Amino acid sequence: RGCACRGPSAGFAHADCLAELAARDEWIIVEGRGEISRWMHCATCRQRFTGVPEVELDRRRWRLCRDAPRSTDKHRALARLAATLLQHDEFDASEHLWEESSRCAADDDLTSAVDRASALHNARRSRDALEILTRIGPRMELQENVRTRAKYKKARSAALAGMGRLDEALPFAADAVELTRQTDGPHSVNTLDAMCLHGEILATIGRIQEAQATLGHVLAARTRLLGPEHPDTRRTQNVLRRVASWMA
């Protein structure tokens, strides 16, 4: 398994088995724990599968889905593989797959556009990400799916922040927190991610006390849910220390 988990479920899993599970259903119910986790995350530590295993899993998922009767299944598998390749700096292969996935997708598939923009931002191409998000903005404001709107708001906030346009990024970040709370609850991994981005933007524009309150809440929740040694917990600690130094 390609994560750094050393918890009670640490061990090995066949890539083919994981890919088949992913192709059947995007979500895994973690047995005995009453919670739901995306299949590409470790059920114990929530870290993503990294490096070659992650790419290989997405490639196998695409091979299983390419003959699927529904075009949306093929599109999602292609889009996920394209995003993974982009994160690993395989730009040409990723662009080819994005083009192919757009042919599989419905014209109004806004989720695909948001996923592509997020992948571009993660690959340090915030300007390209913002182009996509600005183009779909008017349609996204009419989107009834709250989870899709939350993803859009968070992606646009991150892209604007990546370009230094923090005053514009702030309201999108605040909206993302509120929408994610509605869909995932106040203490979910996604909600904490959105809150962390919001807190960092607040700190950068000088609203230090608000930032400390937001990031302090994130740190307490991540320490409780993930443990003090988890990378997300440590990252939040480092951000809080940096903010405290600005206050001083």
HELIX and SHEET records of a PDB file:
HELIX    1   1 ALA A   15  ARG A   24  1                                  10    
HELIX    2   2 GLY A   51  CYS A   65  1                                  15    
HELIX    3   3 SER A   71  GLN A   87  1                                  17    
HELIX    4   4 PHE A   91  CYS A  104  1                                  14    
HELIX    5   5 LEU A  110  ASN A  122  1                                  13    
HELIX    6   6 SER A  126  MET A  140  1                                  15    
HELIX    7   7 VAL A  146  GLY A  162  1                                  17    
HELIX    8   8 LEU A  166  ASP A  184  1                                  19    
HELIX    9   9 VAL A  189  THR A  204  1                                  16    
HELIX   10  10 ILE A  208  LEU A  226  1                                  19    
HELIX   11  11 PRO A  231  MET A  247  1                                  17    
SHEET    1   A 2 TRP A  27  VAL A  30  0                                        
SHEET    2   A 2 GLU A  35  ARG A  38 -1                                        
END                                                                             
